Amino acid sequence: SKATVSVLYCFRIISSPSPKNMPSMMLAAMVAAAAAASPNFMIFMADDQHFYFDESPVPKYSGTAPTLKGMNRVREEGTVFLRAYAASTMCAPSRFALLTGRYASRGEYSISQAEREYKNDPAWDGRPTVSVPSSKIQGNDNERTTARTLRDGGYRTIMSGKWHLGVNGDWQDNYSGLISLVKEAGFTDPVAVYYENMVEGNQASDGTVYGHNLEWMVASSLEVVQDAVDNEEKFYLYFAVTAPHSPSPYDDMFLDERATPSGWLDQAPVTTMSSRADIRAAGNNDPDIVSHLWVDEALIAMMNGLDSMKVLDTTMIILCMDHGMGAKSQNYEGGARILQAVRYPPLAVPGSVVSSVVSNVDTSATITDIAGLTPAYKVEGRSWKDDLQGVPPSNTLPKFVELGMDVSVVAGRYKFFSLGVYDTKAKSQDGTYPYFYDCTQLYDIVTDGGEQINLARDGEYSEVVALFQSYVACHEEGVDCEMSVVDNLQIAVANFRTSETQLGDKITSVPRTCTPLPPVSSPTPPAPTTPPTPSRCGGIATRNECIAASCPRSSKSCEWIDEACTCPHTPPTDCTNFTTRGSCIAETCSDTSSSCVWADRACSC
């Protein structure tokens, strides 16, 4: 590999009889190779952060986007991943995947909970439930973490912020017990830890009312990092900020900085962060903007601290989200796609981008790969180290997104949904996703980033559907399932659809009733001998029924405009200007009033 060549070259330089005349490029190569051999690591992850950046999926954030100087610096001085996914669209299961390199459905606690609840139900297909209550690191899973692998490899392993992976809620008021709980998962130095999501009026064991305290997290983490640097130890820091998640970080900024879950501090934390008053002023006292600015200030302070210790450029900074907020608790793009950017000069080229599909379940494999360590358990993710170096990706496993008993698969240009028997965690349908209740869904994310056209209903995609069903089967069996065709999908962000949509409220509904696909062998029914009546759209009274229907003499969906269902205006066309199958068959030829035809990769009347 390139790294090996660089290291061998450096050894030759070191043995040179004239080191004083060594060119500066050679010195730089030595430093880069040494850093690449065993760097430090910092995962910086906010909680419920909005996806403000250009590569965000639809629905796009529609509010005012603050200027996040710290995050922008990581992006500008490193690599941005355009198609990064969370392994789940909720906090705890996403964190489980991030910290273990295994999907949350593999967790012992998740499996035991599902067996206890559904084992006597003949309708249950054996899928575990992936949710916040069921996604915990317990028992043997404490042995299967990135932190334990790195700890056993000589790293100081530091955790700060929101844990959210403990089973026993009693730790909420037992801070020393909470620290012991996190240590069981392989962290040598848990500091400034929060058990799970907070509520208004949290109290520590000494009666201290506390809330978000990012200054405490920063000061405590940097103190341990300094100790590791002083002792010439490598470190791995999982910095899981509690904000912008509720309760309101803005309100908590008015609490005393000495108030923490561990109790009342003797003195306020000392950091380089701007004062809370200045942060509020910078955000014009807008609670949402201020919350994100506070998170960004923490990142800036952490980077400043690493820089002052002379370890900033030898620390791989992984900036990420736990899940999307555009469709949180849904496997659609708005919930599954996340921000991921990496700053690490020896590998990440400033201003570069990676278009291949990655997941936060890959983070563990990447870190241990770069650290030169081998986990003692099976890791399901794949390293994206090659992607950083511009090497064709070896990351050829499909990526899975789990929620409840639903499983989604991302591979190449397609995204597939296999809904479980039970709807254990879902949001109500408000028309955002027309095929929300289809048991089987397939979308072309390049041409349909808003996931509006379920290709699984089209018999021409039956082979693709069958392929993705085989991926789901591999996943359920716990075996690797290499993609049969690797489509790296070097796409531009502009190719994604940008329709603005919103989601409805959460619901719980078991058992589920969803719409099955027609038998794959069933031929497409012939066109009716009599033309459909022009009132096919006009006679529909509800929005959901409207957008699910098609117009006469066209496969275009009806449109819901001004509380009425109508056919969209179709300008004359000769079909030849459409370059994809989906756009072609959705149009009508002006000469024949029949649908355009897609054949031999071309559209025609």
C-alpha positions, -999 to +999 in steps of 0.1 A: +000+000+000+010+036-002+014+038+035+037+008+036+059+024+008+061+056+027+072+039+059+098+018+041+111+049+024+114+067+057+134+038+072+158+042+043+161+079+050+167+073+087+196+050+078+211+076+055+246+088+066+237+125+060+205+133+079+214+169+082+210+174+045+176+156+044+152+176+022+122+191+038+099+169+017+115+138+032+110+152+067+074+158+059+070+123+046+085+109+078+061+129+099+031+119+078+041+082+078+046+082+115+013+099+122-005+076+097+009+045+115-009+051+148-027+084+151-050+097+179-087+097+173-116+120+182-152+113+173-171+146+177-209+139+174-237+163+182-272+150+193-301+158+170-281+183+149-297+198+119-281+189+086-272+224+074-247+215+047-250+213+009-249+175+007-279+172+030-308+151+017-344+161+012-364+173+030-339+202+033-337+222+064-358+253+058-348+275+087-319+300+091-286+282+090-259+295+114-223+299+104-205+270+121-169+279+120-155+248+137-174+224+115-166+244+084-129+242+093-130+204+096-148+202+062-125+226+045-093+211+059-104+175+054-127+152+035-165+154+032-185+122+027-214+129+004-233+097+010-228+088+047-256+069+065-265+062+101-270+025+108-303+035+125-324+067+126-326+069+164-300+079+190-292+047+209-290+021+180-270+045+159-245+049+188-244+012+192-232+007+156-208+036+158-190+023+189-190-014+181-189-017+143-220-040+146-256-034+138-279-028+168-300-059+159-269-080+169-270-067+205-277-093+231-302-071+249-321-064+217-324-101+208-334-111+244-361-083+245-376-094+212-376-131+222-393-123+255-420-102+238-427-121+206-415-157+209-450-171+213-464-151+184-467-172+152-466-140+131-431-130+143-404-136+117-375-135+142-363-099+136-351-082+168-366-048+176-341-019+170-351+010+192-338+032+220-351+010+248-337-022+232-303-009+220-279-013+249-243-024+255-247-052+280-231-085+289-207-099+263-213-068+241-191-049+265-162-070+250-172-060+215-164-023+213-138-002+195-128+013+229-118-022+242-099-030+211-079+002+213-075+000+251-060-035+247-037-020+220-023+006+244-046+035+238-061+058+264-099+055+257-119+086+267-156+091+267-174+123+274-211+133+269-242+113+263-239+075+269-275+063+263-265+027+261-271+015+297-299-008+308-305+001+344-320+035+348-308+037+384-275+050+371-292+083+363-287+093+400-256+073+407-227+091+389-199+068+402-220+038+391-224+054+357-187+058+353-182+021+362-208+012+336-190+030+308-157+016+319-171-019+314-174-011+277-137-005+274-133+032+282-103+039+305-114+075+312-151+083+312-154+120+322-183+145+321-208+117+313-246+119+310-265+087+314-291+093+287-315+121+275-322+147+302-355+161+313-363+194+329-350+197+364-325+169+365-309+165+399-275+150+408-272+129+439-263+160+460-294+178+448-277+199+421-301+208+393-281+204+361-286+205+324-264+207+293-229+218+302-205+218+273-178+237+291-176+209+316-173+183+288-145+203+270-125+210+301-127+175+315-119+158+281-089+181+275-075+174+309-074+137+302-060+142+267-032+164+282-023+136+306-022+111+278+001+134+257+023+141+287+027+103+292+033+098+254+001+077+251-021+076+221-058+084+228-092+077+214-118+102+224-156+097+219-170+132+224-208+129+223-223+163+228-257+163+245-269+193+225-289+204+205-312+176+218-340+187+243-344+199+269-336+233+256-298+239+255-306+276+253-325+276+286-297+255+302-271+282+293-286+303+321-276+276+347-244+279+366-214+262+348-206+244+381-238+224+380-232+189+366-245+154+368-216+146+391-227+173+415-216+208+422-181+217+411-157+236+433-150+260+404-163+267+369-146+248+341-119+267+323-120+266+285-113+288+255-150+288+246-168+321+241-189+331+271-225+318+271-237+354+269-216+361+238-229+328+221-265+338+228-258+373+213-241+358+183-272+337+176-296+366+181-311+347+211-327+323+186-328+290+207-322+267+178-293+287+163-277+293+197-278+256+205-259+248+174-234+276+179-228+263+214-219+229+200-196+245+174-179+264+201-171+232+219-156+218+187-135+249+182-123+247+218-114+210+215-094+217+183-076+246+200-067+224+229-053+197+206-034+224+187-018+238+219-007+202+228+009+199+193-013+169+185-040+184+162-024+172+130-017+137+144-053+133+156-080+120+132-111+141+138-143+124+127-172+149+127-206+132+124-243+132+134-261+104+152-289+105+126-308+129+103-335+152+116-355+157+084-371+123+089-360+112+123-373+078+133-378+069+096-355+050+073-360+076+045-331+097+034-340+126+057-335+103+088-308+080+075-283+104+058-258+121+081-230+146+081-196+130+081-163+149+076-128+138+085-098+160+092-064+142+093-036+157+072-017+124+066-047+109+048-075+133+042-068+158+014-082+193+022-113+201+003-118+165-010-150+146-012-160+109-011-191+098-031-191+061-022-217+049+003-205+046+038-222+041+072-213+049+108-211+011+113-179+015+092-163+039+117-150+012+140-134-008+112-118+023+099-103+033+132-089-001+140-076-004+104-057+029+107-045+020+142-032-013+129-052-033+154-075-063+149-107-066+169-113-099+187-148-101+174-165-099+140-170-063+128-197-058+102-185-025+089-157-019+063-129+005+065-131+037+044-094+043+047-089+037+009-117+062+001-097+089+020-066+081-001-086+082-034-082+045-039-111+027-055-132+016-025-130-019-012-161-010+008-184-032-013-209-044+014-244-031+012-253-006+040-282-014+062-305+010+081-325-005+109-355+008+128-380-013+148-383-044+127-378-025+094-346-030+074-335-007+046-306-014+023-284+011+004-263-002-025-251+018-055-279+040-068-307+021-051-323+021-017-346-008-007-371-011+022-383-044+038-409-036+064-412-059+094-442-077+107-446-052+135-446-014+132-427-009+164-415+026+157-429+048+130-443+082+121-477+088+106-480+093+069-490+128+058-484+124+021-446+130+022-439+095+011-467+081-012-456+045-007-451+047+030-473+016+037-458-006+010-442-037+025-415-036-002-401-003-015-373+004-040-360+039-049-334+053-073-317+078-050-300+095-079-331+105-098-355+103-069-338+116-037-372+124-022-382+087-025-415+094-043-415+066-069-416+031-056-399+011-084-407-022-067-442-018-081-427-019-116-422-054-129-392-044-148-373-040-115-382-075-102-346-087-106-333-057-086-359-063-059-349-100-057-313-090-054-320-066-025-342-092-008-312-115-009-292-087+008-318-086+036-316-123+039-278-122+043-282-095+069-308-114+089-285-145+089-256-123+100-233-132+071-214-108+047-232-103+015-210-087-011-227-066-037-229-084-071-223-052-090-203-023-074-217+010-085-195+036-068-220+063-079-198+093-084-227+118-083-230+155-078-252+169-050-272+188-076-286+155-089-307+150-058-343+161-058-349+191-037-386+190-030-394+204+004-415+181+026-423+176+063-432+146+083-460+139+107-462+128+143-450+096+158-474+066+161-471+031+175-491+005+156-489-033+160-494-055+142-488-038+109-509-038+078-489-029+047-495-032+010-478-062-006-464-063-041-483-081-068-468-115-078-436-109-097-447-133-125-479-114-131-478-096-165-485-059-168-522-056-175-530-044-210-542-009-217-580-006-214-599-007-247-618+024-238-598+055-228-600+065-191-623+094-184-606+128-181-621+131-146-598+104-132-578+130-112-606+155-108-629+130-091-605+123-062-613+141-030-582+136-007-545+145-012-531+110-004-554+093-030-546+121-055-508+118-055-511+080-056-532+081-088-521+087-124-535+110-151-554+098-182-531+088-211-501+094-190-482+077-161-477+111-144-490+114-109-520+136-103-512+169-085-530+183-054-533+220-059-555+244-041-573+216-023-582+199-056-568+170-076-558+178-112-536+166-140-503+185-143-498+204-175-476+184-199-459+204-226-455+189-261-426+166-263-411+141-287-396+121-258-360+122-270-349+148-245-352+124-215-321+105-205-333+082-177-359+054-178-379+069-149-382+103-165-390+088-199-419+065-190-435+093-169-440+114-200-464+114-230-456+117-266-474+147-281-479+131-315-495+098-304-508+108-269-492+075-256-465+071-231-429+075-241-410+042-246-376+034-230-355+010-251-318+005-258-310+032-232-329+058-252-363+075-250-386+077-280-422+079-291 
